[in-house]
Amino acid sequence: MPKIFQLLFGAAALALAVITPTSPATAARADPDAELQKLLDGHVAGKPVECISLPNVTGNTIVTGRAIVYRVGTRLYVNVPPEGAQQLRRDDIIVSRTFGTNLCRRDIIRLLDRTSTIPHGFVALGQFVPYTKPRSD
């Protein structure tokens, strides 16, 4: 192999090694259960509810292939879709179409690719499990 190709191949391999994510945070994202556990650390599960009030939702986090975590104040609501959760990707845009102000079990949400905004799937929601941090006295 000519020397120039050896140099180019070596440089390409080095560049790939530099940009390949290997941090602990990336490794934790690879395991959906570990990522969900990290989000819920210090929280205690409550009794599942059928609906949450959309106007009170302050944000959400998608756990790739596993669940959607909705934030309502200091409370987290975890929704594990009964089917189709494997379509969930962390960077998806969630589009909810509701008939009222509540997001409920069995509602269908569409998933859009964040870069292209092209729809790539949908899931039917399951029950919402509330998680709260216990009060420290």
DSSP file (Angstrom, degrees, kcal/mol; ACC not computed):
  #  RESIDUE AA STRUCTURE BP1 BP2  ACC     N-H-->O    O-->H-N    N-H-->O    O-->H-N    TCO  KAPPA ALPHA  PHI   PSI    X-CA   Y-CA   Z-CA
    1    1 A M              0   0    0      0, 0.0     5,-0.1     0, 0.0     0, 0.0   0.000 360.0 360.0 360.0 129.7    0.0    0.0    0.0
    2    2 A P    >>  -     0   0    0      0, 0.0     4,-1.7     0, 0.0     3,-0.5  -0.228 360.0-116.1 -60.3 150.5    1.5    3.4   -1.0
    3    3 A K  H 3> S+     0   0    0      1,-0.2     4,-2.2     2,-0.2     5,-0.2   0.842 112.6  58.0 -57.2 -39.1    2.6    5.6    1.9
    4    4 A I  H 3> S+     0   0    0      1,-0.2     4,-2.4     2,-0.2    -1,-0.2   0.881 106.8  48.2 -62.9 -38.3    0.0    8.3    1.1
    5    5 A F  H <> S+     0   0    0     -3,-0.5     4,-2.9     2,-0.2    -1,-0.2   0.867 109.3  53.2 -70.2 -35.3   -2.9    5.9    1.5
    6    6 A Q  H  X S+     0   0    0     -4,-1.7     4,-2.4     2,-0.2    -2,-0.2   0.916 111.1  46.7 -63.0 -42.2   -1.4    4.6    4.8
    7    7 A L  H  X S+     0   0    0     -4,-2.2     4,-2.5     2,-0.2    -2,-0.2   0.922 114.4  46.5 -65.2 -45.0   -1.3    8.2    6.1
    8    8 A L  H  X S+     0   0    0     -4,-2.4     4,-2.6     2,-0.2    -2,-0.2   0.919 113.3  48.8 -64.0 -43.5   -4.9    8.9    4.9
    9    9 A F  H  X S+     0   0    0     -4,-2.9     4,-2.4     1,-0.2    -1,-0.2   0.919 112.6  48.5 -62.9 -43.1   -6.2    5.7    6.3
   10   10 A G  H  X S+     0   0    0     -4,-2.4     4,-2.2    -5,-0.2    -2,-0.2   0.904 112.1  48.6 -62.6 -42.3   -4.5    6.4    9.6
   11   11 A A  H  X S+     0   0    0     -4,-2.5     4,-2.5     2,-0.2    -2,-0.2   0.899 111.7  49.7 -65.3 -40.2   -5.9   10.0    9.8
   12   12 A A  H  X S+     0   0    0     -4,-2.6     4,-2.3     2,-0.2    -2,-0.2   0.908 111.2  48.9 -65.1 -41.5   -9.4    8.8    8.9
   13   13 A A  H  X S+     0   0    0     -4,-2.4     4,-2.1     2,-0.2    -2,-0.2   0.904 112.2  48.7 -64.6 -40.8   -9.2    6.1   11.7
   14   14 A L  H  X S+     0   0    0     -4,-2.2     4,-2.0     2,-0.2    -2,-0.2   0.911 111.0  50.0 -65.0 -43.2   -8.0    8.7   14.2
   15   15 A A  H  X S+     0   0    0     -4,-2.5     4,-2.1     1,-0.2    -2,-0.2   0.905 110.5  50.3 -62.6 -41.4  -10.7   11.2   13.2
   16   16 A L  H  X S+     0   0    0     -4,-2.3     4,-1.4     1,-0.2    -1,-0.2   0.907 109.6  50.6 -63.6 -41.4  -13.3    8.4   13.6
   17   17 A A  H  < S+     0   0    0     -4,-2.1    -1,-0.2     1,-0.2    -2,-0.2   0.863 110.6  50.4 -64.4 -35.0  -12.0    7.5   17.1
   18   18 A V  H  < S+     0   0    0     -4,-2.0    -2,-0.2     1,-0.2    -1,-0.2   0.883 116.0  39.4 -71.6 -38.7  -12.1   11.2   18.1
   19   19 A I  H  < S+     0   0    0     -4,-2.1    -1,-0.2    -5,-0.1    -2,-0.2   0.579  88.4 104.0 -91.3  -8.7  -15.7   11.8   17.1
   20   20 A T  S  < S-     0   0    0     -4,-1.4     2,-0.3    -5,-0.2    -4,-0.0  -0.620  76.8-125.0 -74.4 120.9  -17.1    8.4   18.2
   21   21 A P        +     0   0    0      0, 0.0    -2,-0.1     0, 0.0    -1,-0.1  -0.504  47.2 152.3 -71.9 125.3  -19.1    9.1   21.4
   22   22 A T        +     0   0    0     -2,-0.3    -2,-0.0     4,-0.0    -3,-0.0   0.166  25.8 130.7-134.0  16.3  -17.9    6.9   24.2
   23   23 A S  S  > S-     0   0    0      1,-0.1     4,-2.1     4,-0.0     3,-0.3  -0.291  70.2-112.5 -70.9 158.6  -18.7    9.0   27.3
   24   24 A P  H  > S+     0   0    0      0, 0.0     4,-2.3     0, 0.0     5,-0.2   0.847 117.8  58.2 -58.3 -34.5  -20.6    7.5   30.2
   25   25 A A  H  > S+     0   0    0      1,-0.2     4,-1.6     2,-0.2     5,-0.1   0.902 107.6  46.3 -63.5 -39.6  -23.6    9.7   29.4
   26   26 A T  H  > S+     0   0    0     -3,-0.3     4,-1.3     2,-0.2    -1,-0.2   0.898 110.6  52.7 -68.8 -39.9  -23.8    8.2   25.9
   27   27 A A  H  X S+     0   0    0     -4,-2.1     4,-0.6     1,-0.2     3,-0.3   0.887 107.4  52.3 -62.7 -37.9  -23.4    4.7   27.3
   28   28 A A  H >< S+     0   0    0     -4,-2.3     3,-0.8     1,-0.2     7,-0.5   0.867 105.7  55.0 -66.3 -35.2  -26.3    5.4   29.7
   29   29 A R  H 3< S+     0   0    0     -4,-1.6    -1,-0.2     1,-0.2    -2,-0.2   0.799  96.6  65.6 -66.9 -27.2  -28.5    6.5   26.8
   30   30 A A  H 3< S+     0   0    0     -4,-1.3    -1,-0.2    -3,-0.3    -2,-0.2   0.798  97.4  59.6 -65.5 -26.8  -27.9    3.3   25.1
   31   31 A D  S <X S-     0   0    0     -3,-0.8     4,-2.3    -4,-0.6     3,-0.3  -0.881  70.6-164.9-105.5 103.9  -29.8    1.5   27.9
   32   32 A P  H  > S+     0   0    0      0, 0.0     4,-2.6     0, 0.0     5,-0.2   0.861  88.5  53.4 -57.7 -38.2  -33.4    2.8   28.0
   33   33 A D  H  > S+     0   0    0      1,-0.2     4,-2.4     2,-0.2     5,-0.1   0.900 110.0  47.4 -65.5 -39.1  -34.0    1.3   31.5
   34   34 A A  H  > S+     0   0    0     -3,-0.3     4,-2.1     2,-0.2    -1,-0.2   0.895 112.3  50.1 -67.8 -39.2  -30.9    3.0   32.9
   35   35 A E  H  X S+     0   0    0     -4,-2.3     4,-2.0    -7,-0.5    -2,-0.2   0.921 112.2  47.0 -64.4 -43.6  -31.8    6.3   31.3
   36   36 A L  H  X S+     0   0    0     -4,-2.6     4,-1.8     1,-0.2    -2,-0.2   0.915 111.1  51.8 -64.1 -42.5  -35.4    6.1   32.7
   37   37 A Q  H  < S+     0   0    0     -4,-2.4     4,-0.5     1,-0.2    -1,-0.2   0.887 108.1  52.0 -61.7 -38.5  -34.0    5.1   36.2
   38   38 A K  H >< S+     0   0    0     -4,-2.1     3,-0.8     1,-0.2    -1,-0.2   0.902 109.0  50.0 -65.1 -40.7  -31.7    8.1   36.1
   39   39 A L  H 3< S+     0   0    0     -4,-2.0    -1,-0.2     1,-0.2    -2,-0.2   0.855 115.6  43.3 -63.3 -34.5  -34.6   10.5   35.3
   40   40 A L  T >< S+     0   0    0     -4,-1.8     3,-2.6    -5,-0.1    -1,-0.2   0.385  80.5 137.5 -95.0   3.4  -36.7    9.0   38.2
   41   41 A D  T <  S+     0   0    0     -3,-0.8     3,-0.1    -4,-0.5    -3,-0.1  -0.272  77.4  12.2 -55.2 126.7  -33.8    8.9   40.7
   42   42 A G  T 3  S+     0   0    0      1,-0.3     2,-0.3    91,-0.0    -1,-0.3   0.410 105.1 113.6  86.2  -1.7  -35.2   10.1   44.1
   43   43 A H    <   -     0   0    0     -3,-2.6     2,-0.4    90,-0.2    -1,-0.3  -0.730  55.7-144.2-103.1 152.8  -38.8   10.0   43.0
   44   44 A V  E     -A  132   0A   0     88,-3.4    88,-2.2    -2,-0.3     2,-0.1  -0.953  21.5-117.9-118.0 134.8  -41.5    7.6   44.3
   45   45 A A  E     -A  131   0A   0     -2,-0.4    86,-0.2    86,-0.2     2,-0.2  -0.400  29.3-166.3 -72.2 144.4  -44.2    6.1   42.1
   46   46 A G        -     0   0    0     84,-2.7    -1,-0.1    -2,-0.1     3,-0.1  -0.432  40.8 -57.7-112.8-168.5  -47.9    6.9   42.8
   47   47 A K        -     0   0    0     -2,-0.2    -1,-0.1    82,-0.1    81,-0.0  -0.589  63.6-107.0 -76.2 130.6  -51.1    5.4   41.6
   48   48 A P        -     0   0    0      0, 0.0     2,-0.3     0, 0.0    81,-0.2  -0.219  34.8-155.5 -58.4 146.3  -51.5    5.5   37.7
   49   49 A V  B     -B  128   0A   0     79,-3.0    79,-2.7     1,-0.1     3,-0.1  -0.855  18.8-134.3-121.8 159.5  -53.9    8.0   36.3
   50   50 A E  S    S+     0   0    0     -2,-0.3    55,-2.5    77,-0.2     2,-0.3   0.814  83.2  18.2 -81.3 -32.5  -55.8    8.0   32.9
   51   51 A C  E     -F  104   0B   0     53,-0.2     2,-0.3    77,-0.1    53,-0.2  -0.934  55.1-156.5-140.6 157.5  -55.1   11.6   31.9
   52   52 A I  E     -F  103   0B   0     51,-2.3    51,-2.9    -2,-0.3     2,-0.7  -0.951  35.3-105.7-129.2 156.0  -52.9   14.6   32.6
   53   53 A S  E >   -F  102   0B   0     -2,-0.3     3,-1.1    49,-0.2     4,-0.5  -0.714  23.4-154.8 -84.6 115.4  -53.7   18.3   31.9
   54   54 A L  G >  S+     0   0    0     47,-2.7     3,-1.5    -2,-0.7    -1,-0.2   0.869  90.5  59.8 -60.0 -40.5  -51.8   19.5   28.8
   55   55 A P  G 3  S+     0   0    0      0, 0.0    -1,-0.2     0, 0.0    47,-0.1   0.777 105.4  51.5 -60.9 -21.8  -51.8   23.2   29.8
   56   56 A N  G <  S+     0   0    0     -3,-1.1    17,-0.4    16,-0.1     2,-0.4   0.566  82.8 107.9 -89.4  -9.2  -49.9   22.2   33.0
   57   57 A V    <   -     0   0    0     -3,-1.5    15,-0.2    -4,-0.5     3,-0.1  -0.557  43.6-177.3 -73.0 125.7  -47.2   20.2   31.2
   58   58 A T        -     0   0    0     13,-3.0     2,-0.3    -2,-0.4    14,-0.2   0.493  61.3 -32.9-102.1  -5.8  -43.9   22.1   31.3
   59   59 A G  E     -C   71   0A   0     12,-0.9    12,-3.0     2,-0.0    -1,-0.3  -0.936  52.7-134.4 169.5 172.1  -41.9   19.7   29.2
   60   60 A N  E     -C   70   0A   0     -2,-0.3     2,-0.4    10,-0.2    10,-0.2  -0.986   3.4-153.8-147.8 158.2  -41.2   16.1   28.2
   61   61 A T  E     -C   69   0A   0      8,-2.3     8,-3.2    -2,-0.3     2,-0.5  -1.000  13.4-144.2-133.1 130.9  -38.4   13.7   27.7
   62   62 A I  E     -C   68   0A   0     28,-0.4     2,-0.8    -2,-0.4     6,-0.2  -0.838   5.1-152.3 -95.2 128.7  -38.4   10.8   25.4
   63   63 A V  E >>  -C   67   0A   0      4,-3.0     3,-2.6    -2,-0.5     4,-1.6  -0.904  38.1-108.7 -97.3 110.5  -36.6    7.7   26.6
   64   64 A T  T 34 S-     0   0    0     -2,-0.8    25,-0.2     1,-0.3   -29,-0.1  -0.070  92.1  -7.2 -48.4 125.7  -35.6    6.0   23.3
   65   65 A G  T 34 S+     0   0    0     23,-1.9    -1,-0.3    20,-0.4    21,-0.1   0.557 133.5  58.2  69.8   9.7  -37.5    2.8   22.7
   66   66 A R  T <4 S-     0   0    0     -3,-2.6     2,-0.3     1,-0.3    -2,-0.2   0.682  97.9 -27.0-134.2 -57.4  -39.2    2.9   26.1
   67   67 A A  E  <  -C   63   0A   0     -4,-1.6    -4,-3.0    13,-0.2     2,-0.4  -0.951  39.3-116.3-161.6 170.6  -41.3    5.8   27.4
   68   68 A I  E     -CD  62  79A   0     11,-2.4    11,-2.8    -2,-0.3     2,-0.6  -0.996  23.9-156.1-122.1 130.3  -42.2    9.4   27.5
   69   69 A V  E     -CD  61  78A   0     -8,-3.2    -8,-2.3    -2,-0.4     2,-0.4  -0.935   8.7-162.4-110.3 116.8  -41.7   11.4   30.7
   70   70 A Y  E     -CD  60  77A   0      7,-3.0     7,-2.9    -2,-0.6     2,-0.5  -0.807   9.1-142.6 -98.3 137.8  -44.0   14.5   31.1
   71   71 A R  E     +CD  59  76A   0    -12,-3.0   -13,-3.0    -2,-0.4   -12,-0.9  -0.884  21.3 173.6-101.8 128.0  -43.1   17.2   33.6
   72   72 A V  E >   - D   0  75A   0      3,-2.7     3,-2.0    -2,-0.5     2,-0.3  -0.884  69.4 -56.6-130.9  98.7  -45.9   18.9   35.5
   73   73 A G  T 3  S-     0   0    0    -17,-0.4   -15,-0.1    -2,-0.4    -1,-0.0  -0.528 118.0 -23.5  64.4-125.8  -44.4   21.2   38.1
   74   74 A T  T 3  S+     0   0    0     -2,-0.3     2,-0.3    -3,-0.1    -1,-0.3   0.447 121.5  94.6 -94.8  -1.4  -42.1   19.0   40.2
   75   75 A R  E <   -D   72   0A   0     -3,-2.0    -3,-2.7    57,-0.1     2,-0.4  -0.696  61.9-151.3 -93.3 142.4  -44.0   15.8   39.4
   76   76 A L  E     -DE  71 131A   0     55,-2.5    55,-3.1    -2,-0.3     2,-0.5  -0.927   3.0-158.3-110.6 137.2  -43.0   13.5   36.6
   77   77 A Y  E     -DE  70 130A   0     -7,-2.9    -7,-3.0    -2,-0.4     2,-0.5  -0.971   8.5-155.6-116.1 119.6  -45.6   11.4   34.7
   78   78 A V  E     -DE  69 129A   0     51,-2.6    51,-2.6    -2,-0.5     2,-0.5  -0.826   7.9-170.2 -98.7 128.0  -44.2    8.3   33.0
   79   79 A N  E     -DE  68 128A   0    -11,-2.8   -11,-2.4    -2,-0.5    49,-0.1  -0.969   4.9-171.8-119.8 117.3  -46.1    6.9   30.0
   80   80 A V        -     0   0    0     47,-0.6    47,-0.2    -2,-0.5   -13,-0.2  -0.913  26.1-132.7-106.3 105.6  -45.0    3.6   28.6
   81   81 A P        -     0   0    0      0, 0.0     4,-0.3     0, 0.0    44,-0.2  -0.330   8.3-135.3 -58.5 135.7  -47.0    3.0   25.4
   82   82 A P  S    S+     0   0    0      0, 0.0     2,-0.3     0, 0.0    43,-0.1   0.799  88.2  12.9 -64.6 -27.4  -48.5   -0.5   25.4
   83   83 A E  S    S+     0   0    0     41,-0.5    41,-0.6     1,-0.0    43,-0.0  -0.994 119.8  31.2-145.5 148.5  -47.4   -0.9   21.8
   84   84 A G    >   +     0   0    0     -2,-0.3     3,-2.1    39,-0.1     4,-0.3   0.485  65.7 130.7  89.1   2.7  -45.1    1.0   19.5
   85   85 A A  G >   +     0   0    0     -4,-0.3     3,-1.9     1,-0.3   -20,-0.4   0.797  63.1  71.7 -60.9 -26.5  -42.6    2.2   22.1
   86   86 A Q  G 3  S+     0   0    0      1,-0.3    -1,-0.3   -21,-0.1   -20,-0.1   0.696  89.5  62.5 -63.5 -16.3  -39.7    1.0   19.9
   87   87 A Q  G <  S+     0   0    0     -3,-2.1    -1,-0.3    35,-0.1     2,-0.2   0.649  79.3 107.5 -80.2 -16.0  -40.5    3.8   17.5
   88   88 A L    <   -     0   0    0     -3,-1.9   -23,-1.9    -4,-0.3     2,-0.4  -0.441  48.2-175.0 -69.0 130.8  -39.7    6.5   20.2
   89   89 A R    >   -     0   0    0    -25,-0.2     3,-2.3    -2,-0.2   -26,-0.1  -0.983  32.6-123.0-127.1 141.3  -36.5    8.3   19.6
   90   90 A R  T 3  S+     0   0    0     -2,-0.4   -28,-0.4     1,-0.3    -1,-0.1   0.807 110.4  46.8 -50.9 -38.4  -35.0   10.9   22.0
   91   91 A D  T 3  S+     0   0    0    -30,-0.1    23,-0.4     2,-0.1    -1,-0.3   0.286  85.7 123.8 -93.7  11.1  -34.9   13.7   19.4
   92   92 A D    <   -     0   0    0     -3,-2.3     2,-0.5    21,-0.1    21,-0.2  -0.288  59.8-129.2 -67.1 155.0  -38.4   13.2   18.1
   93   93 A I  E     -G  112   0C   0     19,-2.6    19,-2.5     2,-0.0     2,-0.5  -0.926  22.9-140.2 -99.9 130.9  -41.0   16.0   18.1
   94   94 A I  E     -G  111   0C   0     -2,-0.5     2,-0.6    17,-0.2    17,-0.2  -0.807  13.9-166.3 -95.3 129.0  -44.2   14.9   19.7
   95   95 A V  E     -G  110   0C   0     15,-2.5    15,-2.6    -2,-0.5     2,-0.5  -0.961   7.3-169.6-116.4 115.5  -47.4   16.0   18.1
   96   96 A S  E     -G  109   0C   0     -2,-0.6     2,-0.6    13,-0.2    13,-0.1  -0.881   8.6-168.0-106.9 132.7  -50.5   15.6   20.2
   97   97 A R        +     0   0    0     11,-0.8    11,-0.3    -2,-0.5     2,-0.3  -0.947  21.1 169.2-119.5 110.0  -54.0   16.0   18.9
   98   98 A T        -     0   0    0     -2,-0.6     2,-0.6     2,-0.2     5,-0.1  -0.776  39.6-134.9-120.1 162.6  -56.6   16.1   21.6
   99   99 A F  S    S-     0   0    0     -2,-0.3     2,-0.3     3,-0.2     3,-0.1  -0.696  88.5  -3.3-113.6  75.5  -60.2   17.0   21.9
  100  100 A G  S    S-     0   0    0     -2,-0.6    -2,-0.2     1,-0.1     0, 0.0  -0.918 104.1 -61.3 134.5-162.5  -60.0   19.1   25.1
  101  101 A T  S    S+     0   0    0     -2,-0.3   -47,-2.7   -47,-0.1     2,-0.3   0.405 101.0  88.3-103.3   2.0  -57.2   20.0   27.4
  102  102 A N  E     -F   53   0B   0    -49,-0.2     2,-0.6   -48,-0.1    -3,-0.2  -0.780  61.8-147.3-104.9 146.5  -56.3   16.6   28.7
  103  103 A L  E     -F   52   0B   0    -51,-2.9   -51,-2.3    -2,-0.3     2,-0.3  -0.959  36.2-176.4-104.5 122.6  -53.8   14.1   27.3
  104  104 A C  E >   -F   51   0B   0     -2,-0.6     3,-2.1   -53,-0.2    21,-0.3  -0.766  32.6 -79.6-126.1 163.5  -55.2   10.6   28.0
  105  105 A R  T 3  S+     0   0    0    -55,-2.5    21,-0.2    -2,-0.3    22,-0.1  -0.312 117.2  26.0 -53.9 140.7  -54.6    6.9   27.8
  106  106 A R  T 3  S+     0   0    0     19,-2.5    -1,-0.3     1,-0.3    20,-0.1   0.252  88.0 134.4  79.9  -8.6  -55.4    5.7   24.3
  107  107 A D    <   -     0   0    0     -3,-2.1    18,-2.7    19,-0.2     2,-0.5  -0.432  54.9-127.8 -64.7 147.0  -54.7    9.1   22.7
  108  108 A I  E     - H   0 124C   0    -11,-0.3   -11,-0.8    16,-0.2     2,-0.4  -0.845  22.5-166.8-100.1 130.4  -52.5    8.8   19.6
  109  109 A I  E     -GH  96 123C   0     14,-2.7    14,-2.0    -2,-0.5     2,-0.3  -0.944  12.9-138.4-115.4 141.6  -49.4   10.9   19.3
  110  110 A R  E     -GH  95 122C   0    -15,-2.6   -15,-2.5    -2,-0.4     2,-0.5  -0.697  11.7-141.5 -94.0 149.7  -47.5   11.4   16.1
  111  111 A L  E     -GH  94 121C   0     10,-2.9     9,-2.7    -2,-0.3    10,-0.9  -0.954  16.0-168.7-115.3 126.2  -43.7   11.3   16.0
  112  112 A L  E     -GH  93 119C   0    -19,-2.5   -19,-2.6    -2,-0.5     2,-0.3  -0.905  28.9-113.5-114.1 141.8  -41.8   13.7   13.7
  113  113 A D     >  -     0   0    0      5,-2.3     4,-2.6    -2,-0.4     5,-0.2  -0.585  25.4-139.6 -68.0 128.5  -38.1   13.6   12.9
  114  114 A R  T  4 S+     0   0    0    -23,-0.4    -1,-0.1    -2,-0.3   -22,-0.1   0.835  96.4  45.0 -63.8 -34.3  -36.6   16.7   14.4
  115  115 A T  T  4 S+     0   0    0      1,-0.1    -1,-0.2     3,-0.1   -23,-0.0   0.939 130.8  18.3 -76.8 -48.4  -34.3   17.5   11.5
  116  116 A S  T  4 S-     0   0    0      2,-0.1    -2,-0.2     0, 0.0    -1,-0.1   0.625  88.7-136.0 -99.1 -14.7  -36.6   16.9    8.6
  117  117 A T     <  +     0   0    0     -4,-2.6    -3,-0.1     1,-0.3   -25,-0.0   0.684  54.0 147.5  58.9  22.9  -40.0   17.2   10.4
  118  118 A I        -     0   0    0     -5,-0.2    -5,-2.3     1,-0.1    -1,-0.3  -0.735  54.2-114.5 -84.4 130.1  -41.1   14.1    8.4
  119  119 A P  E     +H  112   0C   0      0, 0.0    -7,-0.3     0, 0.0     3,-0.1  -0.388  36.9 173.5 -62.4 139.9  -43.5   11.9   10.4
  120  120 A H  E     -     0   0C   0     -9,-2.7     2,-0.3     1,-0.4    -8,-0.1   0.357  56.0 -35.2-129.6   3.1  -42.0    8.5   11.1
  121  121 A G  E     -H  111   0C   0    -10,-0.9   -10,-2.9     2,-0.0    -1,-0.4  -0.973  47.5-126.5 166.5-177.1  -44.6    6.9   13.3
  122  122 A F  E     -H  110   0C   0     -2,-0.3     2,-0.3   -12,-0.3   -12,-0.2  -0.978  11.8-157.7-153.7 158.8  -47.2    7.1   16.0
  123  123 A V  E     -H  109   0C   0    -14,-2.0   -14,-2.7    -2,-0.3     2,-0.5  -0.987  18.8-128.3-139.1 150.2  -48.0    5.5   19.4
  124  124 A A  E     -H  108   0C   0    -41,-0.6   -41,-0.5    -2,-0.3   -16,-0.2  -0.855  37.6-120.8 -93.6 132.2  -51.1    5.1   21.5
  125  125 A L        -     0   0    0    -18,-2.7   -19,-2.5    -2,-0.5     2,-0.1  -0.358  21.4-153.9 -75.6 152.0  -50.4    6.2   25.1
  126  126 A G        -     0   0    0      1,-0.3   -19,-0.2   -21,-0.2    -1,-0.1  -0.190  46.1 -48.8-100.9-161.0  -50.8    4.1   28.1
  127  127 A Q        -     0   0    0    -47,-0.2     2,-0.6    -2,-0.1   -47,-0.6  -0.350  55.4-119.7 -70.9 156.8  -51.6    5.1   31.7
  128  128 A F  E     -BE  49  79A   0    -79,-2.7   -79,-3.0   -49,-0.1   -49,-0.2  -0.889  21.3-157.1-101.2 119.1  -49.6    7.9   33.3
  129  129 A V  E     - E   0  78A   0    -51,-2.6   -51,-2.6    -2,-0.6     2,-0.2  -0.869  14.3-140.7 -99.1 115.8  -47.7    6.9   36.4
  130  130 A P  E     - E   0  77A   0      0, 0.0   -84,-2.7     0, 0.0     2,-0.4  -0.526  15.2-167.1 -77.5 140.9  -46.9    9.9   38.6
  131  131 A Y  E     +AE  45  76A   0    -55,-3.1   -55,-2.5   -86,-0.2     2,-0.3  -0.997   9.6 177.0-126.7 127.7  -43.5   10.2   40.3
  132  132 A T  E     -A   44   0A   0    -88,-2.2   -88,-3.4    -2,-0.4   -57,-0.1  -0.913  32.8-113.2-127.3 155.9  -42.9   12.7   43.1
  133  133 A K        -     0   0    0     -2,-0.3   -90,-0.2   -90,-0.3     3,-0.1  -0.750  40.8-114.3 -84.7 132.2  -40.0   13.4   45.4
  134  134 A P        -     0   0    0      0, 0.0     2,-0.2     0, 0.0    -1,-0.1  -0.353  33.8-104.7 -65.3 147.0  -40.7   12.6   49.0
  135  135 A R        -     0   0    0      1,-0.0     2,-0.6     2,-0.0    -3,-0.0  -0.493  27.3-142.3 -70.7 137.3  -40.8   15.5   51.4
  136  136 A S              0   0    0     -2,-0.2    -1,-0.0     1,-0.1    -3,-0.0  -0.914 360.0 360.0-104.1 122.5  -37.8   15.8   53.6
  137  137 A D              0   0    0     -2,-0.6    -1,-0.1     0, 0.0    -2,-0.0   0.434 360.0 360.0 -92.8 360.0  -38.8   17.0   57.1
